[in-house]
Amino acid sequence: MSATIELTVQPRTVIGKASKKLRRQGLLPGILYGYSIEPQPVQIDGRTFERIYHRAGNVHLVDVRVGETGPATRAFISAVDRDPVTHTPIHVDFMAVNLRQETTANVAIVLTGEAPAVRAGDGLLLQNLETLAVKVLPTEVPERIEADVSNLEEVGATILVKDLPIPAGVTVLADPEEVVARISAVAVEPVEEVAATEAAEAEAAESGEAAAEAEEEAEG
């Protein structure tokens, strides 16, 4: 379940395009908004944020404190905008929540076990759904939801959303029939195509040898 992580940010006076100056200084602009607070621009050291985000992701509560003496606000890291080239964070949203009111979250789906169909070489395991949309109290957001693939024994076998082990108190918002993972057939090149290719290569080689012999005779 969700663990609380402490994070101190600073008030931000630089806004808009001028925020580029902050990024050049290694600072990440952001905003704190949500339940019972006025939206407040903030900034945080970029490396510090990356460490916190690695621990919290989008599912763990963070105690966000604006300034060293400011009150702590329970919030999720709801969105992280990244540079499309460098993939470094360029803006972050902290969303304050009501601990007594359910919120929506996207929880990672992690495949566990080994599929017999893959072990036998009959098929490939494909994951169609990476995250699961759920509704749950902020303090009860699962860190992840595991999907055991050890029963996928043949090509075409699937795990659906309705097959996932959902913790008590968590309401799934996705379609129960949506495919989470499936076994796909291994693509095999038809024997006829392989034979035709080999024959064409052999014919080309023979033509090349004949041309070389003719050239040698002409030179001689």
Backbone hydrogen bonds in HBPLUS format (Angstrom, degrees):
<---DONOR---> <-ACCEPTOR-->    atom                        ^
c    i                          cat <-CA-CA->   ^        H-A-AA   ^      H-
h    n   atom  resd res      DA  || num        DHA   H-A  angle D-A-AA Bond
n    s   type  num  typ     dist DA aas  dist angle  dist       angle   num
A0005-ILE N   A0061-LEU O   3.14 MM  56  6.54 143.5  2.28 133.5 143.7     1
A0063-ASP N   A0005-ILE O   2.58 MM  58  5.79 156.2  1.64 146.9 155.8     2
A0007-LEU N   A0063-ASP O   2.91 MM  56  5.94 154.9  1.97 158.4 150.2     3
A0065-ARG N   A0007-LEU O   2.82 MM  58  6.15 160.3  1.86 160.4 165.2     4
A0009-VAL N   A0065-ARG O   2.83 MM  56  6.09 158.1  1.88 151.4 158.7     5
A0067-GLY N   A0009-VAL O   2.72 MM  58  5.99 166.8  1.74 168.7 164.5     6
A0010-GLN N   A0043-GLN O   2.94 MM  33  5.32 173.7  1.94 159.9 161.8     7
A0043-GLN N   A0010-GLN O   2.81 MM  33  5.32 141.4  1.96 149.5 159.2     8
A0012-ARG N   A0041-PRO O   3.03 MM  29  5.15 149.7  2.12 126.1 120.1     9
A0019-SER N   A0016-GLY O   3.06 MM   3  5.84 166.5  2.07 120.4 124.6    10
A0020-LYS N   A0017-LYS O   3.19 MM   3  6.13 174.4  2.20 123.7 125.4    11
A0021-LYS N   A0018-ALA O   3.04 MM   3  5.85 152.5  2.12 120.4 125.7    12
A0022-LEU N   A0019-SER O   2.97 MM   3  5.17 123.4  2.30 100.2 114.4    13
A0023-ARG N   A0019-SER O   3.22 MM   4  6.67 156.6  2.27 151.6 157.1    14
A0024-ARG N   A0020-LYS O   3.08 MM   4  6.39 150.2  2.18 146.5 154.2    15
A0025-GLN N   A0022-LEU O   2.89 MM   3  5.10 137.8  2.07 101.5 114.6    16
A0027-LEU N   A0022-LEU O   2.90 MM   5  5.04 160.1  1.94 144.5 138.4    17
A0026-GLY N   A0023-ARG O   2.98 MM   3  4.98 160.4  2.02 105.5 109.8    18
A0046-GLY N   A0026-GLY O   2.84 MM  20  5.61 173.7  1.84 159.5 158.3    19
A0028-LEU N   A0044-ILE O   2.66 MM  16  5.22 172.3  1.67 158.4 161.2    20
A0044-ILE N   A0028-LEU O   3.02 MM  16  5.22 146.2  2.14 132.7 143.1    21
A0092-VAL N   A0029-PRO O   3.17 MM  63  6.67 139.5  2.34 134.1 145.8    22
A0030-GLY N   A0042-VAL O   2.83 MM  12  5.11 146.0  1.95 153.5 145.3    23
A0042-VAL N   A0030-GLY O   2.91 MM  12  5.11 171.4  1.92 125.8 128.3    24
A0031-ILE N   A0092-VAL O   3.01 MM  61  6.61 141.8  2.16 154.9 166.4    25
A0094-PHE N   A0031-ILE O   2.84 MM  63  6.10 171.1  1.84 170.0 169.7    26
A0032-LEU N   A0040-GLN O   2.93 MM   8  5.22 164.5  1.96 142.8 147.4    27
A0040-GLN N   A0032-LEU O   2.84 MM   8  5.22 157.9  1.89 148.3 155.9    28
A0033-TYR N   A0094-PHE O   3.00 MM  61  6.39 163.2  2.03 168.8 172.8    29
A0096-ALA N   A0033-TYR O   2.64 MM  63  5.91 167.2  1.66 160.0 161.1    30
A0037-ILE N   A0034-GLY O   3.47 MM   3  6.06 169.9  2.48 131.8 129.2    31
A0035-TYR N   A0096-ALA O   3.17 MM  61  5.23 162.8  2.20 116.3 112.6    32
A0049-PHE N   A0045-ASP O   3.00 MM   4  6.29 159.9  2.04 156.6 162.5    33
A0050-GLU N   A0046-GLY O   3.08 MM   4  6.35 159.4  2.12 147.0 152.0    34
A0051-ARG N   A0047-ARG O   3.15 MM   4  6.44 155.0  2.22 147.1 152.7    35
A0052-ILE N   A0048-THR O   3.07 MM   4  6.37 160.0  2.11 151.3 156.8    36
A0053-TYR N   A0049-PHE O   2.74 MM   4  5.94 166.7  1.76 162.8 166.8    37
A0054-HIS N   A0050-GLU O   2.98 MM   4  6.04 147.4  2.08 140.3 148.4    38
A0055-ARG N   A0052-ILE O   3.05 MM   3  5.26 127.1  2.34  99.7 113.1    39
A0056-ALA N   A0052-ILE O   2.80 MM   4  6.02 165.0  1.83 158.3 163.3    40
A0057-GLY N   A0053-TYR O   2.75 MM   4  4.98 149.7  1.84 127.3 137.8    41
A0060-HIS N   A0056-ALA O   3.13 MM   4  4.74 150.0  2.22 143.9 146.0    42
A0062-VAL N   A0075-ALA O   2.74 MM  13  5.30 157.4  1.79 157.6 165.5    43
A0075-ALA N   A0062-VAL O   2.93 MM  13  5.30 153.9  2.00 144.7 153.3    44
A0064-VAL N   A0073-THR O   2.91 MM   9  5.08 160.2  1.95 147.5 140.8    45
A0073-THR N   A0064-VAL O   2.85 MM   9  5.08 152.5  1.92 131.6 140.6    46
A0070-GLY N   A0067-GLY O   3.42 MM   3  5.23 160.6  2.46  98.7 104.3    47
A0097-VAL N   A0074-ARG O   3.19 MM  23  6.37 152.6  2.27 151.2 153.3    48
A0076-PHE N   A0095-MET O   2.95 MM  19  5.26 154.0  2.02 135.7 137.4    49
A0095-MET N   A0076-PHE O   2.84 MM  19  5.26 161.2  1.87 156.8 160.1    50
A0078-SER N   A0093-ASP O   2.94 MM  15  5.60 130.5  2.19 140.8 153.0    51
A0093-ASP N   A0079-ALA O   2.87 MM  14  5.11 160.7  1.91 154.3 155.1    52
A0081-ASP N   A0091-HIS O   2.85 MM  10  5.13 156.0  1.90 149.3 156.2    53
A0090-ILE N   A0081-ASP O   2.74 MM   9  5.63 167.2  1.76 150.9 150.8    54
A0083-ASP N   A0088-THR O   2.87 MM   5  5.48 161.1  1.90 153.8 156.3    55
A0087-HIS N   A0083-ASP O   2.79 MM   4  4.70 138.6  1.96 130.2 140.0    56
A0101-GLN N   A0098-ASN O   3.04 MM   3  5.37 166.6  2.06 116.6 120.6    57
A0103-THR N   A0136-VAL O   2.77 MM  33  5.54 169.2  1.78 146.9 143.9    58
A0136-VAL N   A0103-THR O   2.90 MM  33  5.54 160.3  1.94 157.5 161.0    59
A0105-ALA N   A0134-VAL O   2.96 MM  29  5.47 152.3  2.04 146.4 152.0    60
A0134-VAL N   A0105-ALA O   2.85 MM  29  5.47 162.9  1.88 163.0 168.8    61
A0107-VAL N   A0132-LEU O   2.91 MM  25  5.13 164.1  1.93 143.3 139.3    62
A0132-LEU N   A0107-VAL O   2.72 MM  25  5.13 152.9  1.80 141.2 149.8    63
A0145-ILE N   A0108-ALA O   2.91 MM  37  6.29 156.3  1.97 162.2 169.0    64
A0109-ILE N   A0130-GLU O   2.79 MM  21  5.42 165.4  1.81 151.7 146.9    65
A0110-VAL N   A0145-ILE O   2.89 MM  35  6.14 158.5  1.94 145.8 152.9    66
A0147-ALA N   A0110-VAL O   2.85 MM  37  6.06 156.5  1.91 148.2 150.4    67
A0112-THR N   A0147-ALA O   2.89 MM  35  5.89 162.6  1.92 139.3 140.6    68
A0149-VAL N   A0112-THR O   2.90 MM  37  6.13 170.9  1.91 169.2 166.5    69
A0118-VAL N   A0115-ALA O   3.00 MM   3  5.35 131.1  2.24 107.9 120.6    70
A0119-ARG N   A0115-ALA O   3.03 MM   4  6.37 161.6  2.06 155.3 161.1    71
A0120-ALA N   A0116-PRO O   2.92 MM   4  6.09 150.0  2.01 148.5 155.6    72
A0117-ALA N   A0152-LEU O   3.21 MM  35  6.35 168.3  2.22 150.1 146.5    73
A0122-ASP N   A0117-ALA O   2.89 MM   5  5.28 137.0  2.08 164.8 172.7    74
A0123-GLY N   A0117-ALA O   3.29 MM   6  5.66 142.4  2.44 126.4 125.2    75
A0121-GLY N   A0118-VAL O   2.98 MM   3  5.02 150.0  2.07 101.2 110.9    76
A0124-LEU N   A0184-SER O   2.68 MM  60  5.09 158.1  1.73 149.2 156.8    77
A0184-SER N   A0124-LEU O   2.76 MM  60  5.09 164.0  1.79 155.4 157.1    78
A0126-LEU N   A0182-ARG O   2.92 MM  56  5.46 173.7  1.92 167.5 169.6    79
A0182-ARG N   A0126-LEU O   2.94 MM  56  5.46 153.5  2.01 151.5 160.1    80
A0128-ASN N   A0180-VAL O   2.73 MM  52  5.11 135.3  1.93 128.0 140.8    81
A0129-LEU N   A0180-VAL O   3.20 MM  51  4.71 155.5  2.26 131.5 127.8    82
A0173-LEU N   A0133-ALA O   2.90 MM  40  5.41 172.6  1.90 147.0 145.4    83
A0135-LYS N   A0171-THR O   2.73 MM  36  5.02 147.5  1.84 144.3 155.0    84
A0171-THR N   A0135-LYS O   2.95 MM  36  5.02 173.3  1.95 153.0 154.1    85
A0140-GLU N   A0137-LEU O   2.89 MM   3  5.29 162.7  1.92 120.0 125.7    86
A0152-LEU N   A0149-VAL O   3.08 MM   3  5.61 168.3  2.10 123.0 124.3    87
A0157-ALA N   A0154-GLU O   3.09 MM   3  5.73 161.0  2.13 137.6 139.4    88
A0156-GLY N   A0183-ILE O   2.90 MM  27  5.25 162.8  1.93 135.6 141.4    89
A0183-ILE N   A0157-ALA O   2.93 MM  26  5.52 145.9  2.05 156.7 165.4    90
A0159-ILE N   A0181-ALA O   2.82 MM  22  5.24 150.1  1.91 154.1 153.8    91
A0180-VAL N   A0159-ILE O   2.73 MM  21  5.47 163.7  1.76 157.9 162.4    92
A0181-ALA N   A0159-ILE O   3.32 MM  22  5.24 156.2  2.38 135.0 140.1    93
A0163-ASP N   A0160-LEU O   2.90 MM   3  5.25 152.2  1.98 109.8 118.9    94
A0161-VAL N   A0178-GLU O   2.94 MM  17  5.65 142.2  2.09 155.0 166.8    95
A0164-LEU N   A0161-VAL O   3.13 MM   3  5.55 164.4  2.16 115.0 119.8    96
A0162-LYS N   A0176-PRO O   2.96 MM  14  4.60 148.4  2.06 142.4 132.2    97
A0170-VAL N   A0167-PRO O   3.29 MM   3  5.84 149.8  2.39 136.6 135.9    98
A0178-GLU N   A0175-ASP O   3.01 MM   3  5.37 166.7  2.02 117.9 121.8    99
A0194-VAL N   A0190-PRO O   3.14 MM   4  6.51 157.3  2.20 150.7 157.3   100
A0195-ALA N   A0191-VAL O   2.89 MM   4  6.13 164.5  1.91 156.0 159.9   101
A0196-ALA N   A0192-GLU O   2.90 MM   4  6.10 159.8  1.94 148.1 153.9   102
A0197-THR N   A0193-GLU O   2.93 MM   4  6.07 155.8  1.99 144.9 151.5   103
A0198-GLU N   A0194-VAL O   2.94 MM   4  6.20 161.7  1.98 151.4 156.2   104
A0199-ALA N   A0195-ALA O   2.91 MM   4  6.11 157.1  1.96 149.0 155.6   105
A0200-ALA N   A0196-ALA O   2.96 MM   4  6.14 157.3  2.01 146.1 152.0   106
A0201-GLU N   A0197-THR O   2.95 MM   4  6.20 156.5  2.01 149.3 155.8   107
A0202-ALA N   A0198-GLU O   2.95 MM   4  6.16 156.4  2.01 147.3 153.6   108
A0203-GLU N   A0199-ALA O   2.92 MM   4  6.13 158.8  1.97 149.2 154.9   109
A0204-ALA N   A0200-ALA O   2.96 MM   4  6.14 155.9  2.02 145.2 151.7   110
A0205-ALA N   A0201-GLU O   2.97 MM   4  6.18 153.0  2.04 144.2 151.7   111
A0206-GLU N   A0202-ALA O   2.95 MM   4  6.23 158.4  2.00 149.2 154.7   112
A0207-SER N   A0203-GLU O   2.95 MM   4  6.18 155.6  2.01 146.9 153.6   113
A0208-GLY N   A0204-ALA O   2.96 MM   4  6.16 151.6  2.04 143.5 151.3   114
A0209-GLU N   A0205-ALA O   2.98 MM   4  6.26 153.3  2.05 148.2 155.0   115
A0210-ALA N   A0206-GLU O   2.94 MM   4  6.17 160.0  1.98 148.8 154.2   116
A0211-ALA N   A0207-SER O   2.99 MM   4  6.18 157.4  2.05 146.4 152.2   117
A0212-ALA N   A0208-GLY O   3.08 MM   4  6.25 153.0  2.16 141.8 149.0   118
A0213-GLU N   A0209-GLU O   2.98 MM   4  6.25 157.0  2.03 151.1 156.8   119
A0214-ALA N   A0210-ALA O   3.00 MM   4  6.22 157.3  2.05 148.0 154.0   120
A0215-GLU N   A0211-ALA O   2.98 MM   4  6.18 151.5  2.07 143.5 151.2   121
A0216-GLU N   A0212-ALA O   3.00 MM   4  6.28 152.4  2.08 145.9 153.0   122
A0217-GLU N   A0213-GLU O   3.01 MM   4  6.28 156.7  2.06 148.0 154.0   123
A0218-ALA N   A0214-ALA O   3.00 MM   4  6.22 154.3  2.07 144.8 151.7   124
A0219-GLU N   A0215-GLU O   3.09 MM   4  6.29 152.2  2.17 144.1 151.1   125
A0220-GLY N   A0216-GLU O   2.90 MM   4  6.14 145.9  2.02 143.0 153.1   126
